[in-house]
Amino acid sequence: MAEIRRFSASGTPLQILTGVYLAGVLLPCLVTALTIVREQSVRFAVGLMVRQAIAAIAFSMVLAWGGRWL
């Protein structure tokens, strides 16, 4: 049993939730940004991505530090 446990995902459930949240928010944002680059401009898309990344990171920090109260 110890062998199986050693190869399982490491991290607390809260850490895994935070990682999945970031991946779920930032990857679709990247796909949308590639479409926006074709329609608008690179500068507009980068600004949009930066705002989205800041919001996602801020919420994930709240989730990571305040999630134990959930």
N, C-alpha and C positions, 0 to 999 in steps of 0.2 A: 504494500500500500504506500509506503514511503517513496518508492521509486516513481509511482504514478503521480503522486503529489508534487514531486520535485519538478516534473516536466509540465505541470499545469501553468496557467497564466499567473504571473506574479503580480502582486498589487492588491490593494483592498478593493472591495466593490465600488467604493466612491471614486477611487482613482480610475478604474475601468470605465465607470459612467462618465467621468470628465473627459477621458480620451475619446470615447465614442461620440460624445456631444460635439467636441471640437472637430472630429472627422466628419460628422454629419452636417455641420454648418459650413465648414471651410471648403470641402471638396465641391459641393454644388455651387458655391460662390465662385470657385475657379472656372467651372464650366460656363456659368452665366457671364463671367468677365470675358471669356474668350469670344462669346457671341456679341457682347457689347463692343469689344474692340473692332469687330467687323462693321458694326452699325454706327458707332459714335467715333471715339478716338481712344488712343492708348492712355492719355492723361486722365480722361474721364473714368475709364475702367480702373485704373490704378487707385484713383481717389476713392472710388466706390469700394474696392477691395480693402483698402486701408481702414476705412470706417467700419466695414463689416468685421474685419479681423480684430480691431480694438474692442468692439462690442462683444464679440465672441470670447475673447480672452478675459475681458472684465467679468462677464457672466460666469465663465468657468472658474475664475478665482473665487467668486462668491460661492459657487457650487462646491468647490474643493474645500474651502475653509469653513463654510457655513452648512455644508451638507450633513454633517453629523447630527444636526438637529432635525433632519427630515425623518 
